[in-house]
């Protein structure tokens, strides 16, 4: 630490190196939790609307404020129904999963052609029957969920296609469950319930090229000691004669994929008038479909797709959602 007598921790975590732009704006799920109960879909997706605050009676047993009214910042997600567009099976080859058969629904919307060219005379029934013959060799079954951005206020037309596993029971049970959902709309209440925990996966706000103070929060140097203040004090020793990767340097800030664990669902609503402020949310507009209130903040800007996943590291919380006493509908401009 040079002339300083006290120690100081390094600034900026090395966990997220390299700090470069995310490959996809929709985010990528690298792990899905296992489920031993009845077959169900493990994920969903929604569009970030904005933030507001609510008041409810604290129900956390370990909180000193239990039973008292508390104010909490919440994030609003617009979660229009998703169309179950496909079923795909996977078999394990060595240590990897390889696709082994799939079938698609026949009632795909016209906007799907913005994603993939598709014949109008596709026979979904024949493909589904043929797919069922290879169930014994499959280790995992997934469904393709097609987002419907026209039901939200994003102004987007091209839908996102997300692949989500079906977990619980045997593969045959999962296939029968997915077969009933094929071509049907899946709502947020069919996947998650109020009071439940979930993981949020998305891409943060992009901030472009930034310096070391904004990027790694290093201290600003004192005046009259150096020619610069918002810079690194030292780039390292003379030997080895190179700059280590642990030294804070300027570069891309934001637009990184991040995962937040155990976000609690405070409410799943259907009446959009109960959440939309007068004039709509800033940078988004009015909520036009089912919405979700999540405790705390969520990464990303307004209108960004946020992926929701069953909790990979679940904690013990109250099974039922708290009764909301007040929901603010006053948007900040």
N, C-alpha and C positions, 0 to 999 in steps of 0.2 A: 504493500500500500504506500510505498514511497516514504515521505516524511511524516505521514499521519500515524498516530499512535493507536487509533481505534480501528477496528475492522469494519468492513462494509460488505454487504452481499452484492453479488453481481446484479446488473440491471437487465431485465429481459430474459424470458425463459428460453432455453435451448431446445425445449420439447417440440416446438413447431417449426424447426428448420427443415427445409428452406422456406423462407417467408415469401412465397411467390403466389401469383394469382391462381385461383382454383381452376381446375380443368373444366368444370361444368357449373353453371349457375344454379342448377337444381340440387346439387349436393349428392353425395354418394354414401350409402350405408354399407359399412364394411363388416358389420357383425349383426346377426339376428339372434335374439334369445330363444332358448328352447321352451316348449310348452307341452305339458303332459296332460292337460285336460282335453275337453272336446275341441274338435277342429275349429279354428278361427283365423282370420286374417290378422297379421301382426303389425300392419302399418297403414298410414293414410297420409294425406297431404292437404295443405291449405295455403292461403295467401295472407301475408302479413298486412294488417290494416293499420294499426297504430297502437297507442297506449292510452289508458285511462286509469281511474282508481275506483275501488269499491270499499265498502265498510261492512264488516261482518263480525260475529262473535268468535273470538279466538277459540279453536277447538284442539290445539296441540297440547297433549297432556303435560309435556315438560316445560311449557311456556309459563313464565310468571304472570302473564296477562290472560290466562285461561278464563273463559267466560266473559271477558270484557270486550267491548267494541274496539276494533282495531281498523286502521286504514291501510290498504295494501295496493301497490301499483300492479296493474294487470296488463297483459298484452291481448289484443283482439285479433283473432285469426278468422278469416272468411273461409269456410270449408264447404263449398258446393259438393253435391253428390258426385262420386266417381263411377265411371262405367267399367264393369269387369269385362275386359276386351279379350283376354286370352288365358289359357292354362298351359303351363310348360313344366315338364318333368326333367329331373336331373338324376344321373347315375354317377357313382364315384369311380373314377379311373385313377389308380394310384392314390395320390393325395389331392386330386382336383375333382371338381364337379363338372361333368360334361352334359350338355343338353341332349335329351333323348325323347323326342316327340313333343309336339305342341298342337293346340287347336285354337282357333279364333272364333269369336262371335260373328254372326251374320248381319247383325243390325248396327254396324259401326257407323258413326255419324260422318257427314261429308267432310268435316274438318280433319278427319283422320288422314285424308289424302294429302294434307299438308305435311304429314310426318312420313308416310310410306305409301307408295302406289299400291292399289288394292283392286282386284277384280270385283265387278258388281254381282257376279253369279257364284259367289263362294258358297260351298255347301258345308255348313258348320256341323250338321248332324253326322254326316259320314266321317268327317275328321275326328269327331269326338268318340265315335264307336271304335275307330281304328286305334286311337290313342290309348283306350282302356286295355288293349291286349298286352301292353308292356309294363303294366303296373308293378309286377313282381320284382323287376330289376331296378326300380327307382328307389332312391334314398331321400329325395326331397321334391316337393311340389310347390310351384309358385304360380301366382296369378298376375296378369298384366292389368294394371289399373290405368284407365284413361281419364285424365283431368278434363274438366269442362269449364274453361276460363270464360266462356261467354255468359255463364251464370254468375260471375263475379264482376267487380268494377275495375278490372285491370286494363281493359281495352285490348286484350290479347285475343287472337283467334286460333293460333296454332296450339293444340293441346300437348301436354307432357304425358309421356308413357312411362310409368314406374312399375318395376317388378317387385312384388311383395310376397314373401313366403306364407304358406298355409301350414300352421303347426297344430299339434294335438292329435292323438289317436294314431291309427295306422295310415299308411299311404292310400289304401283303398277308401278309408273313411274320409280322408282329405280330398280325394278325387270326387267322391259323391257330393261332398259339401261344395267344392268349387264348381262342379257341374251344374248345381242348382243356381249358383250365382252368375254363371256365364251369360253375358248379354243383359244382366240386370244392373240397376243402379245400387251402389253401396253408399250408405250414409254414415256420417261420423258416429252416430249412436250405435251402429252395428259393429263398431270396432272398439270404441272407448266409451267409458261411462263417467259421469261427474264424480269428482273425488279421487279418481284414479291418477297414478303417476305415469308419465311418459317421457321419452327422450326426444329432444328437438335437434334436428340436423339441418343446417343451412349455411349459406355463404354470407359473411359479414359485409358491411358497407365498404365500398372501395374508396380509398383516400389518395391513390396515386403515389408518386414518388415523394417521400418525406425524409427529413433529416433524423439524426440520431436521438434528439431530445424528444420528438413526438413519437418516434418509432420504438425506442427502448426506454424512454423516461429517465435518461441519465441526468445528473444535476448540471445546471448551467454554471459555467466556470466563473470565478470571481473576476472583477474588473481590474485592469492594469497588469494582470499577470501574463496574459497571452494575447495574441492578435485576434483570436476568435473566442466567442463565449459559448455558442451552441455547437460545440464540437467535442470530440473525444480528447481527454487529457493526454493519453499516451496510447500509441498503437502497439506497444509491446516491447520486449527487450531487443538488444542488438542481435543476439543469437538465440534461436535460429533466425536468420535474416529473412523473415517473411511475416506477414500479418496472419495471425491465427483466426480461425473461423468463429471463435468465441468473442472477438472484438466487435463492439457495436459499430455498424456501418449504415449509411443511408441506403434506402432502397424502397421497394414496393411495400406499401402499408394498406391493409384492408383487402377486401375481396378474398378472404381466406375461408376455407371450410372449417366449421367448428361444430362440436357436439356438446349440448348442455343436457345433463342428466337430471332425472327426477323432477320434472316440472309438473306441478299439480294442477289438475283441471278443476277450476272453481265453478264453471257453469257451461252447459251446452244449451244454446238457445236457438229458437226458430223464429220468434217474432223480432224482426230486424228493427222495428221502431223503438224497441226497448234499449238499444245500444247505439244507434246512429244519432249523432248530434245534429242540430240544425245546420244545414249547409253541407253535411257530410264530414268525414275525416279529412284532415289535410293530406294532400298528395295521394289520396285514395278515392274518396267519395263515399257513397252510401253502401252499407252492407246489404247484400241482396239475397243471401242464402243462409243456411245454417252457420252459426258462428260459435267460436270457442273462446272462453276466457281462461288464460293461463296465468298462474301466479308468477310475478316477476317479469323481467324483460326477455326478449328474444332477439337473436342476432338478425342482421339484414335490414334493408330499407323497405319502405312501403311497396306493396305489390309483388314482393319477392316470394317465390315458392318456398315453403317450409315443410320439410318432411317430418312426420310424426311416427315414432316407433315405440313398441312395447318396451318397458324399462329393462335395460340390461343389468343394472345394479339397483334393484328395487329396495326401498326402505319401508319401514313400518309407519303408516300414517292412518288417520281415521278413514274408515271405509266409505263413509258418506261425505258428500260435499257440504261445506257450511252454507247455511241459509244467508243469502246476501241481503243486508238491510238497505243498502243504498248503492246504486251504480251511477257514476257520474257520466252525463251525456254532454258535458261542456268541453268542446274541443279547443285546444290551444292553437292559435294561428302562428 
